[in-house]
Amino acid sequence: MGCHNTIWCISINPLGIDVRGDGIKYYYTTDNDEFGDSGDSFIHIKTLEIDLVIPGTASPETAIAIIHGMVSIPDPGESPEYIGEISLKLPKAKIAGGAAMRLQPRYPAFLIDVYIDLPASAAARLHYIPSSFKESRNYF
């Protein structure tokens, strides 16, 4: 955890929360006369990541749980793909799991990757590939 190599970051200690963002843009109108001086504005965030360590004062090795989440929304015209992921680690129990998804609404196409890692050698990983993806081997 920690704020490294990001455009902006908020770290709340001793709660153990880190929030990072990239590609934050604020859009607003400059021709407010068309709207009766009440122009329109919005914020676009390209990528948002959140890390949470429980308890907040613990190191990654001594934590009860570590939760990570990420969502990435494409810039118009730059990338047609939405990406999201979430993971949960229980270091003391040596258990980890998570899910990730990629979505391209234009085609429509998506990929889901779900996994769980157990302390024994019985780890499981599930890949769901829709039938429309079977034709495209080089998608990801």
N, C-alpha and C positions, 0 to 999 in steps of 0.2 A: 504494500500500500504506500501511498505517497503521491505527491503532485510532481510528476516528471514528464517532460516533453509534451506538454499540452498547451493549448491556447489559453485556457483559464482553468482554475482549479479552486475548489473550496474544501478545506480539510477541517473537520470539527472534532477536536480532541477535548476531553478524553472519551467521547462517544464512539470513536473508531469509524467515522464516516468520511469517505472521500468522494467527491463528485467532480468529474472532469468533463469538459466540453471542447468541441472543435467546430469551426465553421459557423460561428454565430454571426448572423446578419440581421440588421434592423431595417425594414423597408417602410417607407412613408411616401405620401403623395406630396408634390410641390405645387400642384395646381388646384388648391383648395377652393377656388372660386366656382369650379364646376359642381362642387358638393355643398355649397353654402357655408364655406369656412369650417367644415367638419370633415377633414380629410381622413383617409384610411391608413392604418399602419399595422404591421405584424412583425413578429420575430421568427426567424428560421434558424434552427439548430441542426447542423449536419450530423454530429455524433455526440451522444451523451453516455457517459459511463459512471456507474456507481459501485463502490466497494464498501462493504460493511463488515466489521470484525466485532464479534461478540465474545466476551466483554470488550469494550473499547480500549482498555489499557493492555490487552494481551498482545503477545507477539504472534505471528502466524503459526508457530509451532505449539504454543500453549492455548490458543483460542478454542472456544467451544464450537464456534461456527464461523465460517467466512462465506459471505454471499457476494457475488459479482453479477452485475447486469450491464448490458450494453444495447443501445439501439442506434442505428444509423439510417438517416433519411436522405435520399439522394438530392443533389442540387438539380434543378430543372435543366435538362440538356446535357448534364455531365455524366450521370450514371442512371441507368434504369432500374437499379437494384436496391431493395430495402433489406437490411440485415439486422438481426437481433439475436441475443444470446443471454442465458442466465445459467449460473452455476452455484452449487452449494458444496462446501467442503466441511467435513467434521474431522479435524486433524486427530483428536484423541481416539476416535473410533476407527480412524483410517478408512473413512468412507467418503466418496465424492460422487457427484452426479451433476448433470446439466443437460441443457437443450439449446440448440442453435437452429435458426431458420434463415433462409434466403428466399426472397420473393421478387420476381420480375413480372409485374402485372400486365405489361404490354403483350406478352406471348401467350397466355399466362403460364408461368412455370414457377415451381417452388421446390425447395429441398429442406428436409428436416433431419437433424442429426441429434439423437438422444443417447446418453450414455450413463452408466453407473459403474463405479470402480469400488470393489469390495476388498477387504483386507486379505482374503484368501486369493488364490489364483483364478477364482471364478468371476472374472470381470465380464460385463455384458455391454454390448454396443449395438444400437439399432439404427439402421439407415433406412429412411422411407424415401423411395424414389418413385414419383408418380409415373404412370405409363407414358405420358407425353414426354418425359425426359429420356426414356430408353433409347430414343433415336439420337440424342445429343450427348456424345461421350466427352466432349471438351467443354462442357458448360462451366464447371468450377475447377 
